[in-house]
Amino acid sequence: MSTKTTSLDIQSLSQKLINPSTSFNEAKDILNTLYNHFDTLIALSSYQNDIRYLAAVPTASGMALSLQHAAACFLDYQRTTLFLRGFVQAIKDKQQEYPNQPIHVFYAGCGPLAPFISLVAPLFSNKDIRFTVLEINTHSLAIAKKLLNVLALDDYVDTYYEADAVTFKIPKPEKFHILFSETLDALLYRESYVPILQNMQPQFSSGITVIPENVTIHLSLHTHDHQEVYQGIVMDTQQNITTITSNTTLPKTLPPHNVTIEDSSLYKGMLLDTIVHIYNDYHLTRGISSLTIPYEMLFDSTSVFKTLQFTYQLSPQVELKCSFN
Ligand SMILES: C[S@@+](CC[C@H](N)C(=O)[O-])C[C@H]1O[C@@H](n2cnc3c(N)ncnc32)[C@H](O)[C@@H]1O
């Protein structure tokens, strides 16, 4: 496959990516081609091996990825493909709901390749879709602006903000139809998806579509004879953020979730799965993306416990904590 890609080629490659009959192997080739092309346009590889572009940036609650790590997300093939399919479907659904008006997207955390503009805008006219972009990492934002300019896509963008999505007050929030924020890691560790939603979601009109619409963490127990026994959801982002009543201060933790264990001696360990609910039927499930790598933990064979308590901590770092009682 050619690595020389005009903006017209990006449109047809994006169309292939969103086509459900395109296999994930084909999608992988297309994403590699696009990444190499973007690399040529903005000399992404020249930012390697420099600590400024490898260092994460602290936010008011959590950390934001470095330029290099955010760029690498593009090559999380199933993530990028399924997010693209879900996002384009969400835009089309909004177009049905709001005919003859532009769909306004607030893109919180674009990274250096702003893939959910660079791959999405060529599929629509700039009269039909408008983006507002926010990014905390100054280097990533500068590169994203450069890339969109080189691709002649910057006329799809109304405003760029360099700011923290955890605390940002959105001007004219009522005009937006979609909030897009892929600011998460497996187990909702380190990145700010939960406090970003807590801050931003209530600012928009109630009909806002959020992508990903939810992230849940699921518990299974492993028996000594290698059976996996599903126990249910221990963290449901959308359900949990409704428990935060103050819109100015974040609590240190979200309410804990307890799981009763009748006989802990039956189990040798536990497994936590992150499920990313992108939009409608588009999900990232176990192991298909770096965001859904399962976390396995063996229990101390001498300890006896009746309850596993899961608490999502927002301060000093975002992290799911587990205690045994
Ligand atoms: C996982 S990367 C994804 C980049 C790109 N949207 C993509 O999907 O490939 C998340 C991006 O969000 C930015 N980010 C994380 N937390 C943020 C925050 N609190 N405010 C603004 N940007 C944030 C990071 O700097 C990073 O560029």
The ligand as an ORCA input file, in Angstrom:
! r2SCAN-3c Opt
* xyz 0 1
  C      -4.976      8.800     25.045
  S      -4.471     10.291     24.255
  C      -5.519     10.257     22.852
  C      -5.103     11.211     21.765
  C      -6.042     11.194     20.560
  N      -7.330     11.817     20.879
  C      -6.297      9.798     20.087
  O      -7.407      9.307     20.328
  O      -5.404      9.181     19.529
  C      -5.234     11.472     25.326
  C      -4.903     12.925     25.023
  O      -5.668     13.716     25.916
  C      -4.860     14.698     26.526
  N      -5.384     14.924     27.885
  C      -5.415     14.045     28.927
  N      -5.939     14.619     30.005
  C      -6.250     15.880     29.654
  C      -6.816     16.968     30.365
  N      -7.147     16.871     31.640
  N      -7.026     18.138     29.688
  C      -6.699     18.236     28.376
  N      -6.115     17.256     27.660
  C      -5.912     16.072     28.293
  C      -3.453     14.074     26.562
  O      -2.467     15.080     26.618
  C      -3.442     13.288     25.245
  O      -2.972     14.082     24.188
*
